[in-house]
Each structure stands twice: as structure tokens, then as C-alpha cells.
């Protein structure tokens, strides 16, 4: 298409490009198996990939053979094509990411009121809710949407710039008419579907663009690792699990295993995506003056592998979020193990409110807490601190209040309300998702085949 767009624009600006040449080019835009065989022979002969295609295209469209690639350099084809790939790749990824966020938003709303242990430093902390924790993941993914959209909106076309970006060859073709050179650039840019082209380029578009796109993709990779790590920890606690199919085997030796292989794979591919992005940084930093070819081979593998990795992560995230399993009974049991200790401050304040001494209440709870901890740690019994407090005459003034004071739902703060505000029709999540609603509706739950 790039050669056709260039030839069409050249004809529109009164250069000698015949209708027959354009018709033949249009008729052979889609390459046949035979065309690829011709290119294979030409590339082995000429050791130049672009010129191999120029000669092969010329054989397929002989009327155009003399004007194909007129005034252009190899990077007119390769770099402009890469910019199209970057644009279209981001356009593929963004709706998939929006679909994942919608699934997690639904999950968060469903479980917004379900208390669970929060963890800081890997240790039990105050309570949160299952839905609120999911909103932490959503918020990170919204940042990824922002980053990917920004990378997408920042893309511009390289356009027609010649060998070192000065457009000298096109200025010669148009016999010094600067206006026509600028118009040519504009026409080809529009044909490629871009709103604008870079005014400044060297032989290539700046490899800083690859860095920016790579950073956005790598940032998404870190989010996937973070979410995957959380799910793996929660699966270890048996609170939440990723989908596990009826005939799925967790281990070839240990038949009882339910390994979180999807989340583990997500962490692995996320790590790969982050590391692939380092290639874009090194390649940009290593460029010399107007261009050096050491950028070529590495970009041919790095750019597609970044997008393939990101797409695989989208599939995994979609699949996992379509079937997360929550175990409320396990969550409640784990709360019961820790909440009695967390509730002691509420009990002390209630005693003071009834006219008791804060210091006396603190001391009595300290003694009872150590007794309960001994039962848990030395004997493996359940945490019976609440029962010890209820049975202690010291706490008779608040005995009727104790069930309410240790109710888990009173320890989650505004977590349910935060989820509601965040995922409401006019909240942050839905505001972002609005532009993708039609595409979200057409996307089905992702299936894994391995």
C-alpha cells in the first residue's frame, strides 16, 4: 500500500504516473504465494529486503516498474509500516484491556461488601473487602489504558522524507517546488490514516517512539505481574482461585494440586514484556547521527514480540477475570483467626465510654490476648479471645455490645462506598469504558487451549 499511496499522490501532483501503472499496482497489492517465491529469489540475489520487493512488485506490475519507490528510501517503507503496525496494534489491545476492566468492575461490585483480611508487610492488617481489593487492580489497569492511549495519540507518520530526512530527492523530483513536496507528504500521510506526520526525522523516525510505546506496554506487563502475584497469594490462602476446569490436572505427581498456572504464566509473560522493552531503550541510545543499521534486526523481533506478549496477557487476564472463584467461608474463618486481636481497641474505647479506666481495660485485654495466643500457637486451637472477653466479669458493662463491636462489616471503613463511587455509572471506570462499549460487547470470554 505504501508504494501505491506514494504513486497515487505523485500522480495527483502531476508527475508522470500512468493510470495503467496504478491499476496494475492495485491489482497486486495482496501478495500471492508466487510473489513471495519471487521475493525469496530476489533477496538472496540482491541481499536487500526492500529492493527485493521493489523488483518483485515490478514484475507483477510491469507498467509501474519504473516508478515504484520513486524518490523514496527503504525507511519510507519499513518505518512507515512500523508506525502503522504500532498504531493498529494499540488499537487491538485497548478494547481488550477495557473488556478486562469491565469484568473486574462487575466482580468488584458483586463482592464490594464481603470483608476480608487486608495485608501489609505480608502480615494481616485491617480489614478491607474483596471488591475493594479488585478496585486496586482496576485502578492500575486504568493507568495502563491512559498510557496506551497516550502512546497511541502521540504517534505520527514518518511520511516522505528521503534518505536523511531532508526531502532532497522529492524536491528534485518536483524541480524545487517546496509546496508540492509538502503536499506530497500530506497526501501520503492522509492515505495512511494519520492526522499528521513528523516535520523532523532522520532516515528513520526517532527510535524514541519505540521507547515510549515500549514503556507503555512494559508498564502493563508490571500490572499483570502485580495482579497475578496477588491471585497466587490468595490462592495459597485458599480465599480466591483462578478458574480450574473439571478435568484440569494440577500436578503429574500430586493429584490433589490446584496450581494457579494461569496467574503464574501471566507473571512470566509480564516479566518478558518488561524485559523486551529494555531493547527499545538500548536501541534508541545506540543510534548514530542520521541512522545506523544496528537498530534493524533487533526491532524486527522486539516490536512484534512486545505486542504478542501483551496480547497473550490480555487473553490470560480476560480468562482469569471471567471465572475468579471466591470462597467466603475460608475468608470468614481467616478473619475469625485475626479479628479478635484487631477488635481490642474498639472494646477498650467502649469500656471508657461506659466509665471504665482505659489503662485497666488495656491491661485486662493484654492478659486475655496472651492467653488466647497461647492456645492458638501452642495447641493449634481457634482464637477464643472474644469468648474470653465475654466471659470475663470485668467487661460486663459492654457484654451486650461485644457482638456488634467485633462484627467484621464494621471494620471495613468506607470500602463498599469507595467501590460504588469508583464503578458507578458516572464514576471513573465507566467514564473510561464508555468509548469502548461497542467493542466490549463484541468480545467473548477468552478461552485457553493450553
Secondary structure by P-SEA (a helix, b strand, c coil): caaaaaaaaaaaacccccaaaaaaaaacccccaaaaaaaaaaaaacccaaaaaaaaaaaacccccccccccccccccaaaaaaaaaaaaaaaaaaaaaaaaaaaaaaaaaaccbbbbbbccccccccccaaaaaaaaaaaaaaaaaaaaaaaaaccccccccccccaaaaaaaacccaaaaaaaaaaaaaaaccccccccccccccaaaaaaaaaaaaaaaaaaaaaaaaaaaaaaaccccccccccccccccccccccaaaaaaaaaaaaaaaaaaaaaaaaaaacccccccccccccccaaaaaaaaaaaaaaaaaaaaabbbbbaaaaaaaaaacccccaaaaaaaaaaaacccaaaaaaaaaaaaaaaaaaaaccccccaaaaaaaaccccccccccccccccccccccaaaaaaaaaaccccaaaaaaccaaaaaaacccccccc
